[in-house]
Amino acid sequence: MANLTSKELSALEDQIGQEQLMAKKFQAMSGMCSNQQIKQCLTDHANKHQQHFNTLMTFLQ
């Protein structure tokens, strides 16, 4: 794990939580959508936020 200050660690944890929440919300919205173009767009956004989440998690390893 990188040497992070407590302020940096707190900000990182907040951002990780936000990215996880956005991924879940976009995935849920995609599941409720019947229009295939909108569904794909929402799924793409969910995947992008999941990638951000995964990248941020690497800072904690």
Biopython code that builds the backbone (N, CA, C, O; Angstrom):
import numpy as np
from Bio.PDB.StructureBuilder import StructureBuilder

atoms = [
    (1, "MET", "N", (0.841, -1.185, 0.000)),
    (1, "MET", "CA", (0.000, 0.000, 0.000)),
    (1, "MET", "C", (0.881, 1.242, 0.000)),
    (1, "MET", "O", (1.903, 1.296, 0.685)),
    (2, "ALA", "N", (0.473, 2.230, -0.773)),
    (2, "ALA", "CA", (1.217, 3.481, -0.844)),
    (2, "ALA", "C", (1.164, 4.200, 0.499)),
    (2, "ALA", "O", (0.239, 3.993, 1.284)),
    (3, "ASN", "N", (2.141, 5.029, 0.755)),
    (3, "ASN", "CA", (2.153, 5.820, 1.979)),
    (3, "ASN", "C", (1.202, 7.003, 1.818)),
    (3, "ASN", "O", (1.556, 8.020, 1.221)),
    (4, "LEU", "N", (0.008, 6.861, 2.350)),
    (4, "LEU", "CA", (-1.015, 7.890, 2.222)),
    (4, "LEU", "C", (-1.245, 8.554, 3.570)),
    (4, "LEU", "O", (-1.184, 7.907, 4.616)),
    (5, "THR", "N", (-1.508, 9.847, 3.529)),
    (5, "THR", "CA", (-1.886, 10.534, 4.756)),
    (5, "THR", "C", (-3.310, 10.124, 5.113)),
    (5, "THR", "O", (-4.031, 9.560, 4.290)),
    (6, "SER", "N", (-3.699, 10.410, 6.330)),
    (6, "SER", "CA", (-5.065, 10.057, 6.741)),
    (6, "SER", "C", (-6.095, 10.813, 5.913)),
    (6, "SER", "O", (-7.173, 10.290, 5.629)),
    (7, "LYS", "N", (-5.767, 12.039, 5.528)),
    (7, "LYS", "CA", (-6.688, 12.827, 4.692)),
    (7, "LYS", "C", (-6.817, 12.201, 3.305)),
    (7, "LYS", "O", (-7.920, 12.096, 2.769)),
    (8, "GLU", "N", (-5.686, 11.784, 2.725)),
    (8, "GLU", "CA", (-5.708, 11.139, 1.412)),
    (8, "GLU", "C", (-6.457, 9.807, 1.467)),
    (8, "GLU", "O", (-7.229, 9.485, 0.563)),
    (9, "LEU", "N", (-6.227, 9.043, 2.525)),
    (9, "LEU", "CA", (-6.903, 7.764, 2.680)),
    (9, "LEU", "C", (-8.408, 7.956, 2.811)),
    (9, "LEU", "O", (-9.188, 7.201, 2.232)),
    (10, "SER", "N", (-8.809, 8.952, 3.562)),
    (10, "SER", "CA", (-10.229, 9.249, 3.726)),
    (10, "SER", "C", (-10.861, 9.652, 2.391)),
    (10, "SER", "O", (-11.953, 9.194, 2.053)),
    (11, "ALA", "N", (-10.179, 10.500, 1.643)),
    (11, "ALA", "CA", (-10.688, 10.928, 0.333)),
    (11, "ALA", "C", (-10.768, 9.737, -0.619)),
    (11, "ALA", "O", (-11.730, 9.613, -1.377)),
    (12, "LEU", "N", (-9.776, 8.874, -0.584)),
    (12, "LEU", "CA", (-9.755, 7.685, -1.441)),
    (12, "LEU", "C", (-10.913, 6.750, -1.085)),
    (12, "LEU", "O", (-11.585, 6.224, -1.972)),
    (13, "GLU", "N", (-11.139, 6.548, 0.197)),
    (13, "GLU", "CA", (-12.252, 5.697, 0.630)),
    (13, "GLU", "C", (-13.590, 6.279, 0.188)),
    (13, "GLU", "O", (-14.475, 5.545, -0.251)),
    (14, "ASP", "N", (-13.737, 7.592, 0.303)),
    (14, "ASP", "CA", (-14.973, 8.246, -0.145)),
    (14, "ASP", "C", (-15.180, 8.047, -1.644)),
    (14, "ASP", "O", (-16.284, 7.728, -2.086)),
    (15, "GLN", "N", (-14.125, 8.235, -2.417)),
    (15, "GLN", "CA", (-14.231, 8.094, -3.870)),
    (15, "GLN", "C", (-14.524, 6.658, -4.269)),
    (15, "GLN", "O", (-15.304, 6.414, -5.189)),
    (16, "ILE", "N", (-13.908, 5.714, -3.587)),
    (16, "ILE", "CA", (-14.177, 4.296, -3.862)),
    (16, "ILE", "C", (-15.641, 3.990, -3.612)),
    (16, "ILE", "O", (-16.284, 3.308, -4.410)),
    (17, "GLY", "N", (-16.164, 4.489, -2.516)),
    (17, "GLY", "CA", (-17.575, 4.277, -2.204)),
    (17, "GLY", "C", (-18.491, 4.885, -3.247)),
    (17, "GLY", "O", (-19.499, 4.283, -3.618)),
    (18, "GLN", "N", (-18.149, 6.074, -3.723)),
    (18, "GLN", "CA", (-18.961, 6.737, -4.742)),
    (18, "GLN", "C", (-18.929, 5.981, -6.070)),
    (18, "GLN", "O", (-19.956, 5.834, -6.732)),
    (19, "GLU", "N", (-17.762, 5.511, -6.450)),
    (19, "GLU", "CA", (-17.652, 4.752, -7.702)),
    (19, "GLU", "C", (-18.442, 3.444, -7.615)),
    (19, "GLU", "O", (-19.112, 3.053, -8.572)),
    (20, "GLN", "N", (-18.361, 2.776, -6.471)),
    (20, "GLN", "CA", (-19.117, 1.536, -6.286)),
    (20, "GLN", "C", (-20.620, 1.812, -6.356)),
    (20, "GLN", "O", (-21.364, 1.061, -6.986)),
    (21, "LEU", "N", (-21.058, 2.880, -5.714)),
    (21, "LEU", "CA", (-22.469, 3.248, -5.728)),
    (21, "LEU", "C", (-22.947, 3.570, -7.141)),
    (21, "LEU", "O", (-24.022, 3.130, -7.550)),
    (22, "MET", "N", (-22.157, 4.332, -7.880)),
    (22, "MET", "CA", (-22.550, 4.687, -9.246)),
    (22, "MET", "C", (-22.613, 3.453, -10.138)),
    (22, "MET", "O", (-23.524, 3.337, -10.958)),
    (23, "ALA", "N", (-21.678, 2.544, -9.996)),
    (23, "ALA", "CA", (-21.701, 1.315, -10.795)),
    (23, "ALA", "C", (-22.980, 0.532, -10.509)),
    (23, "ALA", "O", (-23.629, 0.041, -11.432)),
    (24, "LYS", "N", (-23.339, 0.416, -9.239)),
    (24, "LYS", "CA", (-24.548, -0.321, -8.870)),
    (24, "LYS", "C", (-25.806, 0.375, -9.379)),
    (24, "LYS", "O", (-26.730, -0.284, -9.854)),
    (25, "LYS", "N", (-25.848, 1.702, -9.282)),
    (25, "LYS", "CA", (-27.028, 2.439, -9.735)),
    (25, "LYS", "C", (-27.213, 2.335, -11.245)),
    (25, "LYS", "O", (-28.321, 2.091, -11.723)),
    (26, "PHE", "N", (-26.128, 2.519, -11.996)),
    (26, "PHE", "CA", (-26.236, 2.415, -13.451)),
    (26, "PHE", "C", (-26.623, 0.997, -13.867)),
    (26, "PHE", "O", (-27.396, 0.819, -14.808)),
    (27, "GLN", "N", (-26.094, -0.010, -13.175)),
    (27, "GLN", "CA", (-26.443, -1.390, -13.505)),
    (27, "GLN", "C", (-27.920, -1.643, -13.195)),
    (27, "GLN", "O", (-28.606, -2.307, -13.971)),
    (28, "ALA", "N", (-28.407, -1.128, -12.085)),
    (28, "ALA", "CA", (-29.819, -1.294, -11.731)),
    (28, "ALA", "C", (-30.725, -0.601, -12.748)),
    (28, "ALA", "O", (-31.739, -1.160, -13.166)),
    (29, "MET", "N", (-30.356, 0.612, -13.140)),
    (29, "MET", "CA", (-31.152, 1.336, -14.138)),
    (29, "MET", "C", (-31.155, 0.596, -15.473)),
    (29, "MET", "O", (-32.174, 0.543, -16.162)),
    (30, "SER", "N", (-30.024, 0.035, -15.825)),
    (30, "SER", "CA", (-29.932, -0.726, -17.065)),
    (30, "SER", "C", (-30.885, -1.919, -17.036)),
    (30, "SER", "O", (-31.522, -2.244, -18.038)),
    (31, "GLY", "N", (-30.972, -2.558, -15.885)),
    (31, "GLY", "CA", (-31.851, -3.703, -15.741)),
    (31, "GLY", "C", (-33.328, -3.362, -15.864)),
    (31, "GLY", "O", (-34.141, -4.227, -16.188)),
    (32, "MET", "N", (-33.677, -2.112, -15.608)),
    (32, "MET", "CA", (-35.071, -1.681, -15.681)),
    (32, "MET", "C", (-35.448, -1.116, -17.048)),
    (32, "MET", "O", (-36.616, -0.827, -17.307)),
    (33, "CYS", "N", (-34.472, -0.965, -17.901)),
    (33, "CYS", "CA", (-34.678, -0.286, -19.175)),
    (33, "CYS", "C", (-35.049, -1.272, -20.286)),
    (33, "CYS", "O", (-34.473, -2.355, -20.389)),
    (34, "SER", "N", (-36.012, -0.880, -21.107)),
    (34, "SER", "CA", (-36.403, -1.753, -22.220)),
    (34, "SER", "C", (-35.817, -1.290, -23.558)),
    (34, "SER", "O", (-35.706, -2.088, -24.489)),
    (35, "ASN", "N", (-35.445, -0.027, -23.664)),
    (35, "ASN", "CA", (-34.825, 0.503, -24.874)),
    (35, "ASN", "C", (-33.369, 0.018, -24.920)),
    (35, "ASN", "O", (-32.577, 0.330, -24.031)),
    (36, "GLN", "N", (-33.030, -0.738, -25.952)),
    (36, "GLN", "CA", (-31.709, -1.364, -26.022)),
    (36, "GLN", "C", (-30.560, -0.357, -26.106)),
    (36, "GLN", "O", (-29.488, -0.595, -25.548)),
    (37, "GLN", "N", (-30.773, 0.753, -26.792)),
    (37, "GLN", "CA", (-29.704, 1.757, -26.893)),
    (37, "GLN", "C", (-29.428, 2.401, -25.537)),
    (37, "GLN", "O", (-28.275, 2.584, -25.148)),
    (38, "ILE", "N", (-30.488, 2.737, -24.833)),
    (38, "ILE", "CA", (-30.327, 3.343, -23.507)),
    (38, "ILE", "C", (-29.758, 2.317, -22.536)),
    (38, "ILE", "O", (-28.895, 2.637, -21.719)),
    (39, "LYS", "N", (-30.244, 1.084, -22.629)),
    (39, "LYS", "CA", (-29.748, 0.006, -21.774)),
    (39, "LYS", "C", (-28.246, -0.168, -21.955)),
    (39, "LYS", "O", (-27.518, -0.311, -20.972)),
    (40, "GLN", "N", (-27.774, -0.158, -23.201)),
    (40, "GLN", "CA", (-26.350, -0.322, -23.471)),
    (40, "GLN", "C", (-25.544, 0.859, -22.933)),
    (40, "GLN", "O", (-24.461, 0.679, -22.378)),
    (41, "CYS", "N", (-26.078, 2.054, -23.101)),
    (41, "CYS", "CA", (-25.406, 3.251, -22.590)),
    (41, "CYS", "C", (-25.257, 3.178, -21.066)),
    (41, "CYS", "O", (-24.195, 3.488, -20.527)),
    (42, "LEU", "N", (-26.317, 2.771, -20.383)),
    (42, "LEU", "CA", (-26.271, 2.645, -18.925)),
    (42, "LEU", "C", (-25.297, 1.555, -18.493)),
    (42, "LEU", "O", (-24.576, 1.714, -17.508)),
    (43, "THR", "N", (-25.278, 0.453, -19.227)),
    (43, "THR", "CA", (-24.339, -0.624, -18.923)),
    (43, "THR", "C", (-22.901, -0.158, -19.127)),
    (43, "THR", "O", (-22.016, -0.494, -18.340)),
    (44, "ASP", "N", (-22.674, 0.612, -20.177)),
    (44, "ASP", "CA", (-21.334, 1.158, -20.424)),
    (44, "ASP", "C", (-20.891, 2.059, -19.275)),
    (44, "ASP", "O", (-19.741, 2.003, -18.840)),
    (45, "HIS", "N", (-21.808, 2.885, -18.790)),
    (45, "HIS", "CA", (-21.491, 3.764, -17.650)),
    (45, "HIS", "C", (-21.204, 2.935, -16.401)),
    (45, "HIS", "O", (-20.281, 3.245, -15.648)),
    (46, "ALA", "N", (-21.980, 1.897, -16.182)),
    (46, "ALA", "CA", (-21.742, 1.011, -15.027)),
    (46, "ALA", "C", (-20.359, 0.387, -15.121)),
    (46, "ALA", "O", (-19.634, 0.327, -14.128)),
    (47, "ASN", "N", (-19.996, -0.072, -16.299)),
    (47, "ASN", "CA", (-18.677, -0.688, -16.492)),
    (47, "ASN", "C", (-17.551, 0.313, -16.272)),
    (47, "ASN", "O", (-16.521, -0.027, -15.689)),
    (48, "LYS", "N", (-17.740, 1.538, -16.731)),
    (48, "LYS", "CA", (-16.711, 2.566, -16.555)),
    (48, "LYS", "C", (-16.500, 2.864, -15.064)),
    (48, "LYS", "O", (-15.364, 2.991, -14.605)),
    (49, "HIS", "N", (-17.601, 2.974, -14.315)),
    (49, "HIS", "CA", (-17.471, 3.228, -12.880)),
    (49, "HIS", "C", (-16.870, 2.022, -12.156)),
    (49, "HIS", "O", (-16.145, 2.189, -11.175)),
    (50, "GLN", "N", (-17.164, 0.822, -12.628)),
    (50, "GLN", "CA", (-16.550, -0.363, -12.037)),
    (50, "GLN", "C", (-15.047, -0.361, -12.291)),
    (50, "GLN", "O", (-14.269, -0.738, -11.415)),
    (51, "GLN", "N", (-14.634, 0.060, -13.484)),
    (51, "GLN", "CA", (-13.204, 0.165, -13.788)),
    (51, "GLN", "C", (-12.534, 1.204, -12.890)),
    (51, "GLN", "O", (-11.427, 0.985, -12.397)),
    (52, "HIS", "N", (-13.208, 2.335, -12.681)),
    (52, "HIS", "CA", (-12.670, 3.365, -11.782)),
    (52, "HIS", "C", (-12.512, 2.796, -10.369)),
    (52, "HIS", "O", (-11.493, 3.004, -9.711)),
    (53, "PHE", "N", (-13.549, 2.072, -9.917)),
    (53, "PHE", "CA", (-13.508, 1.437, -8.603)),
    (53, "PHE", "C", (-12.303, 0.505, -8.500)),
    (53, "PHE", "O", (-11.545, 0.563, -7.532)),
    (54, "ASN", "N", (-12.134, -0.349, -9.503)),
    (54, "ASN", "CA", (-11.024, -1.302, -9.506)),
    (54, "ASN", "C", (-9.671, -0.607, -9.485)),
    (54, "ASN", "O", (-8.751, -1.034, -8.787)),
    (55, "THR", "N", (-9.561, 0.466, -10.255)),
    (55, "THR", "CA", (-8.296, 1.226, -10.288)),
    (55, "THR", "C", (-8.002, 1.850, -8.935)),
    (55, "THR", "O", (-6.874, 1.776, -8.448)),
    (56, "LEU", "N", (-9.008, 2.463, -8.325)),
    (56, "LEU", "CA", (-8.815, 3.084, -7.024)),
    (56, "LEU", "C", (-8.456, 2.050, -5.950)),
    (56, "LEU", "O", (-7.675, 2.334, -5.043)),
    (57, "MET", "N", (-9.028, 0.864, -6.061)),
    (57, "MET", "CA", (-8.730, -0.183, -5.078)),
    (57, "MET", "C", (-7.259, -0.595, -5.115)),
    (57, "MET", "O", (-6.711, -1.048, -4.110)),
    (58, "THR", "N", (-6.628, -0.439, -6.266)),
    (58, "THR", "CA", (-5.215, -0.821, -6.361)),
    (58, "THR", "C", (-4.346, 0.056, -5.448)),
    (58, "THR", "O", (-3.265, -0.363, -5.034)),
    (59, "PHE", "N", (-4.814, 1.264, -5.137)),
    (59, "PHE", "CA", (-4.053, 2.139, -4.259)),
    (59, "PHE", "C", (-4.060, 1.638, -2.826)),
    (59, "PHE", "O", (-3.219, 2.048, -2.026)),
    (60, "LEU", "N", (-4.992, 0.760, -2.488)),
    (60, "LEU", "CA", (-5.079, 0.235, -1.126)),
    (60, "LEU", "C", (-4.318, -1.085, -0.965)),
    (60, "LEU", "O", (-4.214, -1.621, 0.138)),
    (61, "GLN", "N", (-3.797, -1.590, -2.061)),
    (61, "GLN", "CA", (-3.079, -2.882, -1.995)),
    (61, "GLN", "C", (-1.598, -2.677, -1.773)),
    (61, "GLN", "O", (-0.846, -3.648, -1.693)),
]
sb = StructureBuilder()
sb.init_structure("model")
sb.init_model(0)
sb.init_chain("A")
sb.init_seg("    ")
for serial, (resi, resn, name, xyz) in enumerate(atoms, 1):
    if name == "N":
        sb.init_residue(resn, " ", resi, " ")
    sb.init_atom(name, np.array(xyz, "f"), 0.0, 1.0, " ", f" {name:<3s}", serial, name[0])
structure = sb.get_structure()
